[in-house]
Amino acid sequence: MFYPKDSHVGIVDGWDESGNVQIIHCASGHNGMVITARGGFVAVGRSNEYEDI
């Protein structure tokens, strides 16, 4: 998942019990990795490494 202009990147972790996507990302240097809802993420990408799967 990406923020506008690729200013922040997250990894889709799965879905919560309500069906909302959950994103793993570093919210700031002070609190490390977090799991949050989609929030400001606006685009989804997939590495070319997985095209054949």
Secondary structure, DSSP 8 states (H G I E B T S, - for coil): -B-GGG-SB-EEEEE-TTS-EEEEEEEETTTEEEEE-STT--B----GGGTT-
